Amino acid sequence: AVDWRLSDVEVAALAAGRHANPFAVLGPHETPAGLVVRAFIPNAETLSVLAPNLVGPVVLERRHDDGVFEGLVPESVGIYRLRATNAGGEWEVEDPYRFGPLLGQIDDYLLTEGTHLRLWDKLGARPLQHEGVEGVHFAVWAPNARRVSIVGDFNDWDGRRHPMRKRVDTGVWEIFLPGVGVGAHYKYEIIGPNGALLPLKSDPVAFASELRPGTASKVA
């Protein structure tokens, strides 16, 4: 049988927020065994995939007590949501890792050249609709970072939850977070080139910030 499961090492790296390329494993991925969905939802005891195309929820296997889940789903799943449960109840979330990137090769080229005339339009936090869903696109330039996560009042300031996608050629990191809105407070959590966790960083191109003594950036 083809083994589509992540190795224990990769599962542990996801749970610790130290996976080198989370977009390569989280979300939906084709494998020789079929389509696999993986997610990291801290505090969830069960996790199911819900979709209009599915007859009923598909329950994912819990791979780590911190909330790493994976499972095979029908190829026809289409656009899905995740339903989590624990002793406190149940809740539904969009999966940020099912969305494609917003920055493209032209952006990479112009950013690398240093001739991008609309940097402010690409970096920072931009509320928008992506693939039919409202949310916020975050992008930050951190070429030497080993990992960059977005943290904020929407994810308990937990850097393991939303590690960003690295645009390899440019050193820009990006992620689209569905459901986040204007007024949300956020910062970037960065693991430096030597593997050390750095102090939280506010957004260098933020369009709004908290009033002192607060230092968080705000989605505007």
C-alpha positions, 0 to 999 in steps of 0.5 A, spaced: 500 500 500 502 507 498 503 510 504 500 517 504 501 519 511 506 524 514 512 521 517 512 522 525 518 527 524 514 532 519 508 531 524 512 533 530 515 539 526 508 542 524 506 541 531 512 545 534 511 550 528 518 549 525 516 545 519 520 548 513 515 548 508 508 548 511 504 549 504 507 543 501 504 538 507 498 542 509 491 543 505 489 539 500 495 534 496 495 529 491 498 523 493 499 516 489 493 514 494 489 519 492 487 526 495 489 528 502 487 533 507 492 535 512 490 541 518 493 543 524 488 546 529 490 546 536 485 544 541 481 540 536 480 533 539 476 531 532 476 534 525 472 533 519 472 535 512 465 538 510 463 540 503 457 541 498 460 535 494 460 530 500 455 526 502 457 527 509 463 529 513 470 526 512 473 524 519 480 526 519 486 522 523 489 525 529 496 525 528 498 529 534 495 531 541 497 538 539 492 538 533 495 535 527 490 531 523 490 528 516 486 523 512 484 521 505 478 525 502 474 523 495 477 527 489 471 530 488 471 534 495 472 541 491 471 547 496 471 545 503 471 547 510 473 544 517 469 542 523 473 541 529 470 539 536 473 538 543 470 538 550 467 545 549 463 544 543 464 545 536 466 550 531 468 551 523 474 554 520 476 555 513 483 552 511 488 557 509 492 552 506 487 550 501 488 557 497 493 559 492 498 564 492 496 571 491 503 574 489 505 571 482 512 571 478 511 578 475 511 580 482 517 576 484 521 579 478 519 586 480 521 585 487 528 582 486 529 587 481 527 592 486 523 596 481 516 594 484 512 601 483 506 598 487 510 595 493 505 598 498 499 594 494 503 588 495 506 588 502 502 589 509 495 587 510 490 587 505 483 586 506 480 582 499 476 577 496 480 571 494 477 565 491 470 567 493 472 568 500 473 574 504 479 575 508 486 578 509 492 577 505 499 578 509 505 579 506 512 581 509 519 581 506 524 577 511 529 574 506 534 571 512 528 568 516 527 560 517 520 561 518 515 567 518 508 566 521 502 571 522 500 572 529 494 576 532 488 576 536 484 571 531 489 566 532 491 567 540 498 570 538 500 562 536 505 562 531 504 555 530 498 556 527 499 560 520 506 559 518 507 563 511 509 561 504 516 563 502 516 566 495 523 563 494 526 568 489 524 574 493 524 573 500 517 575 501 513 571 505 505 571 504 499 568 506 491 569 505 487 568 512 480 567 510 475 570 515 480 576 518 477 583 518 479 590 518 481 592 525 484 585 527 491 586 531 497 582 528 504 582 528 509 577 525 513 571 529 520 570 525 525 564 526 531 567 524 537 564 520 540 560 526 533 557 528 532 562 534 525 565 535 526 573 535 521 578 538 515 579 535 515 584 529 510 589 527 509 590 520 514 595 517 509 597 512 502 597 516 497 602 514 495 602 521 497 601 528 495 600 535 496 607 540 501 607 545 503 603 549 500 597 544 505 596 538 501 591 534 499 593 527 492 593 525 488 591 519 486 597 515 
